[in-house]
Amino acid sequence: MLKTENLTFYYPKEETPAIAGVNFLLPAGGFVTLCGVSGCGKSTLLKTLKPCVTPHGRLSGEIFFEGEPLSALSPRKAAELIGYVSQNPEAQTVTDKVWHEAAFGLESIGLEGGEIRRRAAECAEYFGISAIFERDTASLSGGEKQLLALASAAALHPRLLLLDEPTSQLDPISAQNFIDAIRRLNRDFGIAVLAAEHRLEELLPISDRVIVMDNGKITADCEPRALAELLPAEHPIRGALPISARIYALSGASDEIPPLTVREGKNSLAVRRYLKENPPAEMEHSAVDGKPILTVKELWVSYGRNIPDALKSASLTLREGEIYALLGGNGSGKTTLLKAVTGMIKPLGGKIRLYAKKPAYLPQNPFAILGKDSALEELTSRNIPEADAVKILSIFELSGELLSHDPLDLSGGERQRLALAALISGKPDLLLLDEPTKGMDAAAKRDFSELLKKVRNGAAVLLVTHDTEFAELCADRCGLLFNGEISGESAPDVFFGDNFFYTTPLRRLTRGIL
């Protein structure tokens, strides 16, 4: 289906290649997961495989699609046969209505009206978006936009799907449903899949192979069960492996088939023995009793008559020195709550009292606060001395050549870290973060968690996230937003310990063992 030979790509004015000498094969109907730390070249590789989104720069080597040079494909065939879903669904959404978006690609290749309506209806039912079919795309959550982008790509009946971090904006349950939809496309229709992803818990068990990239090069290409054994002990990707594979590797066992799923982990004698001998320590979280820095009382928000209210009597109190993680399904109103706090949305009712003097807001799309020509300039333009700016950026692993990079040329994870660095450089007393770990690898998330714990001295953090592991790692309190209200507020160990479905992979694995 797909083959590359010594594929190399340089961005303009860059001396270091973004991808260097990449060689791999993807068979027809194959499912391959592509992983690596942020900035390793995953997104660049995917873009070079889709002609209409290949970035400007120097490209060398060969790409073959179904035995023919990719360059020989006509623009229409390339659009039709190779589907692409980017890590930023907002950048891929081009129309005002959901049904317009589902039909846009079909119209672009010249299909007749009846065929367009039939395909759009099929995809709406298959991907479960029929309930939002008449909605404005601007009113969709990030996760809903991601589902729409996949449905729009699948409506073209592609033979290859290129997915760039497809679950980055999905809650755990929606992410599993999304992965199930991809698996069915692969299994039932023989569509080949190449997916770049940081969250490997759901993807590795259904992949035929996994490819690891480091500094633009492929350093591992193997079956998923063999990955833990091939990776060096200190490799940052080890922290992203499925929890059962991580525990099995720690056990030192070699007499079983390495487990990938929670079910396999529960049935593994080595995993069970290791967990009983080394029970996971509970995370340390502060019991915060400082002054309130934000109070929200009985907040009501609506987007229109024919749309269910986004928030219904939602209430919370955030105190100085506290990190509060707000979780919930896609479209549950988490982003709406943040926008109401910032004044971007006017509520129908309720009260918001903001005691913070220097609040700072990170939206889902970091470009909303980034607009300079280089990463360094993003901080110096905020009156941060250059030496201090370099030091702050180094904390977020942005140094060397990355300092002069245009934010447009950074990877999704690097761009997210730059936006966070820009916000924190202003020393805010309240941080409002919408999906702050989007695009980050496991190691970067751990580092960011430690940074947030330092930043909260005299400040507070309200973060909206789908990442249950990150929330358990850094939050002092968690709350679940459902049906417009916040429920189940508690410390992370209680919150995730009591939840059965909306919990961390480790909690699912240890239930019934410990």
Secondary structure by P-SEA (a helix, b strand, c coil): cbbbcbbbbbcccccccccccccccccccbbbbbbbcccccaaaaaaaaccccccccccbbbbbccccccccccaaaaaccbbbbccccccccccccaaaaaaaaaaaacccaaaaaaaaaaaaaaaccccccccccccccaaaaaaaaaaaaaaacccbbbbccccccccaaaaaaaaaaaaaaaaccbbbbbbbccccccccccccbbbbbcccccccccccccccccccccccccccccaaaaaaaaaccccccccccaaaaaacaaaaaaaaacccccbbbbbccccccbbbcbbbbbcccccccccccccccccccbbbbbbbcccccaaaaaaaaaccccccbbbbbbcccbbbbbcccccccccccccccccccccccaaaaaaaaaaacccccccccccccccaaaaaaaaaaaaaaacccbbbbccccccccaaaaaaaaaaaaaacccbbbbbbbccaaaaaacccbbbbbccccccccccaaaaaaaccccccaaaaaacccc
